[in-house]
Amino acid sequence: MGAEEVEPGTVRPGGRTARVRESVLRAAGDALVEQGFGGLDLADVARRAEVGKTTVYRRWATTAGLVADLLTDMAEQSVPRADTGSLDEDLRANARLVVRTLTDARQGPLFSAVVAAATCDPRTAEALHRFYAVRVEEWAGCVDAAVARGELPPGTDAHEVIRAVSAPLYYRLLASGDPLDESVADRAAEAAAAAARAGVYVG
């Protein structure tokens, strides 16, 4: 892909421009939490971030490009995977991290807004898919390690195991509205581990 083909908002700036990016992304997150994707406006984000409108329009071009960069930043800032030496403990740490994120006063509404936007905006959906691909890849290592230790059958699909941990948690956030807490996180982790040990995720 040539430089002229790079999608706005998908390249991370460096140097002094990083401060502008940080301010704009923080402002974009605030606006998403307050107004949702439908109310996101580049001029309003520029005002909130106290930067020039032309800077925001030139660098991100569209609200979808801005959300894409926001998700990239969230992936970069996410907590690294656990490495406890135990599949059960690693998956429990993953599930509890997801719950902490989804119940956070800022992160929870932000994720809900982005997921809602992804249902009707292809570029936001693509950015969301990239975000989760990064996070699943990060945590898949704990499953691969469990296979190497003999805790899981050879051929276990590590990515599917990690998806199985978080799926019921996102269901509660986005569909059922049932409570999210550590007990729910632990149960999701235990279910995924039991299924993995039974060979459910062997490809």
Disulfide bonds with the S-S distance in Angstrom:
none
